[in-house]
Amino acid sequence: MEKNSLFSQRIRLRHLHTFVAVAQQGTLGRAAETLNLSQPALSKTLNELEQLTGERLFERGRLGAQLTLMGEQFLIHAVRVLDALNHAGLSMSRKQGQTHDVVRIGALPTAALGILPSVIGQYHGQQANVTLQVATMNNTMLLAGLKSGELDLGIGRMSDPELMTGLNYELLFLESLKLVVRPDHPLLRDNVTLSRVMEWPVVVSPKGTVPRQNAEALLASEGCKLPASCIETLSASLSRQLTVDYQYVWFVPSGAVKEDLRQGTLNALPVPTHGAGEPIGILTRVDAPLSPGAQALLTCIRKSMPA
């Protein structure tokens, strides 16, 4: 039997849900919790999918599961299928006569924390009848969501040329890495070095993310490593709360904490970081014109940026 026909007959929704959950969560353990499955059951389903595709979709290691290039490409199709089913369900349950605009935006967690609160406040002052759906996700999921039509626009990073096909990118700002702590943290009274910082518990983004890569590169430049007790999470709100309430050091992109630094809720450690920063921008689809509501949101995002 032809390989493509066999794949079409044997692929199941559970394969796609499992695959997308692992891509979103970054580890099999967290994905299993999200789906309310045991980890062995999730691993079995993932192995079945890789056998059906004939490709390795994840590189699995001690610290997580990272998408391969083939995995990133398959993610676009998986999200598209699941989103199409979701829209089919919504269309059958939608009330007749409901015509208000719905705008769907995806953003990196740190970008959402740093940009969107002020933008949304301004936007809903002008667009009171628009439903705004906001999702935070890693950059790979964001690109997949845009390509599948699940998202109208995104705030994220450039990626490999293959993954950027069909997308527009507009630079908003450059985001540098900051090491931040609460105002009364003992490190602020010390001569701060990275080796001293590593004596304290830290919060970092998961493996495979750009902020994590930048954090590890900075530490490696000084011969340091992350402590075993570090917290790995994509949740900017959890990271912020841990840092504000306890004595964690948060390795965070600068855009996420600009208001906290301005208000003195958090302080940046005087540790030099490398490079001009990572570009953060607006992502949209080339072949899909924005609705009036989405265009108005885009205008608000642009106006929120400093001149």
N, C-alpha and C positions, 0 to 999 in steps of 0.2 A: 504493500500500500504506500502511496506517495507520502513523504514525510509531512508536508503541509496539511494534507487531508487527515492524517493520523493526529496531528496536533489539534486541529479544529474539533475533532470528535472527542478527544480526551481531556482537553482543557476545561477546568471548572472554575466557578466564581471563587471558591475557597482558595484556589491557587493565586488568583489576582489579589484578593483581600490580604492574604498572607504576605505576598511579595511587597505590596504597597506599604503595609504596616512595618515591615522590617526596614524598608527604605526611609520611612518617616522617623522611626524610633532609633535607628542606628545600631541596635543590638537585638539579638534573638530573644533575650530575656524580657526586655521591655515590650517588644512586639507581642510576645506570648501573653503578657499581662493585659495588654490593650484588647486582645482578641478573646481573652478568657480561655486560653488554651494552655496545655502543658508544653514545656519547651521541646520535649521529644516529638510531640505531635506536630508542632510547628516546623521543626527541622525536617520531619518526614515529608510534609507538604511542599516545603521549599525544594527538597531533593527531587521530588516528583516533577516539579515545574522545570528544574534545570535539565532533567532527563528528557522532558517533552520538547524543550527548546533546543537541546543539544549544545547549550552554552552555559558557561559559568557566569552567573548573574551577580554574585557577591564574592568578595575576598573576605573570608571569615578568620578573625584572629582573636587573641586574648582580650582585646579591648573593644571589639565590636565587629560590625559587618559593613564593609564599604562596597558600594556599587562598582562593578566593572564598567568599562565603556559600553559593552553590550547590555549590561543591566540598566544603565542610564537611558539607552535608546528604547529598551523594552518598557521602561517605566512610563514613557510618554504614551505608549499604546494602552498599557494597563489602566492608567488614570482616565484615558479617553473612554474606554469601555465602561468603567464603573460610573463615570460621570454621565454617560449617555443613559444608563439604566436609572440613575438618580433623577435625571430630568424627565424620563418617561413616567416615573412614579409621581413626580410633582405635577406634571401636566394632567394626569388623571385625577389628582386630588385638588387642583387649583379651582378656586371659586370662579364662577362665570362673572364677567364684568370687572375682574381685578386687573387693572391696567397700569398700576404704578411701576415705576422703574426700579430695577434691582441692579446694584453695582457690586461686583465681587472683586476684592483686592487681596492679593497675597503679599506678605512682607517677611523679610528676615526678622526673627524675634527682636533683635537689638534695634533694628530700623523701626519696627513698629513702636517700640517703647520710646524712641527718641523723636520720631517725626509725627506719628499719626494722631496722638491726643489733641494737639493744637490744630492740626489740619481738619480733623473730624468736627471739632467744635465750630470752626469757621464754616465748614461745608454745610452742616445741617442748619446753620443760620440762614443759608441761601436756598437750600434744597430740602425743604421740610417734608416733602412727599416721597423721597427716595429711600428705599431700604438699602442700607450699606452692610454687606457681608464681609467681615474681615477675618482672614486666616493667617496665622503665623506658621512658618515652615522653613526647612532648609532650602538652600538655593536650587538643588537638583529637583526637589518637589515643586518649587515655584516655577521653574522653566517648563516642567512637564504639565503643570496646571494651565499655564498660558497656552501651550501648544494644543492641548486637548480642548480648549474652550471653557474649562472649568473656571478660569479667572479672566477678568477683563483687563486688569493691569497689575503690575507687580513692582515692588521696590526690592532690588537685589543686586547681584554682582554679574559681571560678564563671566562667560564660561568658555569652554572649548568651542572652536568654530562650528563643529558638527552639531553641538547642542544649541547654538545660537541661530541656526538656520530658521528663517521665517519670523524672526523677532527683531523689533527695533530696540535700541538702547540709547538713553539720554542721561548723561552724567549729571548727578545732583551735587555731590561733594566727595571729598576724600576723607576716609575714616581711619584714624590712627588707633593703635592699641594703647589702652590705659590700664594701670594697676591701681584700683581704688579701694579705699577702706572707710570705715566710719570715722567721724572727726576726733574721737577720743582713743583711737587705736594706738597702742604702744609703739608701733613702727614709725609713727610720725614724730616721735621724740628721739629716734635713733639716727645714726648715720646709716642710711638705707643702702644695702647691697642686695643683689638677687639671692645670694646665699642666705642672707638673713631673712628675706621674704619667705624662702622655702622652709623656714622653721615654723611657719604658721599655716593653718589650713587654707586651701585655696579653692576657688570656684572657676571652672573653665568650661568652654564649649566642648562637645564630644569630638572624638577622632574623626578626621575627614572633613572638618569645617575649616574655613579660612582663618577665623580667629584662633582656633586651636593650633593650626600650623604656624601662625605668627608667634603665638606664645611659646611653642616648643623651639622655634628658631631663635627667639630672644634668649631663652634659658640656655640653649646649647652654645650660644656665643660667649657665655660666661661660665661654661662648664657645669651648669646646673641641670637638674631634672625635676619634674613634678613630683611632689611627695605622694606616697601611697594613699594618704588620707584625703586626696582631692575629691571634690564633688564635680561630676561631669553632667551638664544639663544644657539643653537648648532653651530652657525657660528663662527668659530675661527677668520676669517678675519674681520667680523663686530666687534667682541669683541675687537680685537687688535686695530682697527681704533678708536673706541670709547675711548679706554684707552690712545692711543697716542695723540689724538686731544683734548680730554676733561679730566675732573678730576674724571674719574671713577676709581674704584678699581676692578680689574679683578681677580676672583678666578679661577686659571688656572693650569692644569697639567704642571709640569716643562719642559717637552720635547718641548712643543709648543713655549716656549719663551727663549730657551737657547741662540739663536743668538741675540735676542733683549737685553738680559741681558749682553751678552758678549760685544756688541757694545755700550751699554749705552742708547739705545733707550727707554728701560723700566727699572725700578728699582724694586727690590723686597723689600717689607716692612719687617722689622726685627720682624716678628711675628712667634713664634715657632709653627710648625705643628706636628701632631702625626704620628708615624709609619715609617717604612722604605720606603714606597711608594707602588704604584700599579704596578703589572707586566704588561708590554706591550710586545706583541710578534707577530710572524708571524704565520698565520693560513693558512693551505692548506687542501685539501681533501685527505683522506686516499686512496680512490679507483681511483684517477685520476692523472696519471703522468703529470708533468708540460711540456709544450711545451719548445723548446729551448729558445724562447724569454722570457718566464716566468721564466725559470731557471736562465737565465742571470740577470734578474731583482732581483731575490732572492739573487744572489751572490753580487750584488751591495748594497743591503740593509744590508747584513751581514758585508760587508767591511766598511760601513759608521759608524758602531758602534765603540766607543772607545774600545781599547783592555783592 
